[in-house]
Amino acid sequence: MSETYNTTEIWIEKSNVANTKIVEKQLNSTQLSTDEVLLKINSFGFSANNVTYSVFGDKMGYWGFFPADDTWGIVPMWGFATVLESNHAEVNVGEKIYGYLPMASHLVITAGKVSPTHFFDISEKRKSISPVYDNYVRCATDPGYQVGREAWQLNYRPLFMTSFVLDDYVGEGLVASELPVKQVILTSASSKTAYGAAHLLMKHKNERKLDYQVIGLTSANNKSFTQDLNCYDQVLSYDEIAELGEDKVNWILDFAGNKSLLLNLQNQFVNNIDKLILIGSTDVDAQQDKPHGHLESEFFFAPSQVKKRSGEWGHAGFSERYAKAWHSFAIHMNDKISVAEYSGAKAVEALYHTGLKNKLNNLEINVLKF
């Protein structure tokens, strides 16, 4: 029996990510082809990470996951969904999944590579930059899923995966470095991915037999909050960077995307930067600023490190290490953050614009529903 569903999507203009519109459609179950599955999106998280997906949509290929048209795109989210209709024999109506979803109420995927724990979207129209993003985890068999902690999984799991592999990458690099690195500096230190990485860098210092300080740089308004996280040896505001001195060897992990700030740090430390690694772009306003000057930097792409370590450790070994790190971080953060819920397309759209203005409340994790 055919059924018609009313669907909602929020479209972002690719050339001007501050321009958005709500698009209403209808979808009939008879439109589903062989192996296609219709997902009803239950909830998703939203943070500065999703703003990075939007700002770097063209540069990093994020618009390719959920195409709208040539002019407009849909920002990816991490969330939970339920299977409403299934034309795949091994995917069951009613089962709950976790994975990469559009800023929308529904999604049609082509299911493939199905196992008891997960399946993939193998649709030809999905122009993916990594299989990490195409994987949908079946909650019923996911050891990391907890009903009472969905809000945390929505907001921290994808970000903490980046934190986890970034800490691994930095640790490997610091051990191999020929220079005595004394400071690991993280910009946008109040962002979730940054302080997740900082927590692990602090935790693993001794076992790596390294003597570095983990230093967070943030806005003056966020300094107190970031200090209270207890994830850093020291937290400074951006106008206090002179206190870092000039003579210590540094790794700089950039989550802000503020070129002026990075040029100032590069000039301050001159030859004492061993690595400058670009990770995110939480400072959206800074993207309009194009100061002259060359940055000696490299870009960190988390899925590459995931792929490398999964190959070396095996899927089970990787999952075990990640779970151990996540458990440590979750315990550390348990009493520091509250949950904020938003419902309806207009509320979701408004929160997106709040994120673009870099005004998300750092004391909250966001749960969004259509």
Buried (B, 14 or more C-beta within 10 A) or exposed (E): EEEEBEBBBBBBBBEEBEEBEEBEEEBEBEEBEEBBBBBBBBBBBBBBBBBBBBBBBEEBBBBBBBBBEEEBBBBBBBBBBBBBBBBBEEBEEEBBBBBBBBBBBBBBBBBBEBEEBBBBBBBEEBEBBBBBBBBBBBBEEBEBBEEEBBBBBBBBBBBBBBBBBBBBBBBBBBEEBEBEBBBBBBBBBBBBBBBBBBBBBBBBBEEBEBEBBBBBBBBEEBBEBBBEBEBBBBBBBBEEBEEBEEEBBBBBBBBBBBBBBBBBBBEBBEEBBBBBBBBBBBBBEBBEEEEEEEBEBEEBBBBBBBBBBBEEBEEEEBBEBBEEBBEEBBEBBEEBBEEBEBEEBEBBBEBBEBBBEBEBEBEBBBBBBB
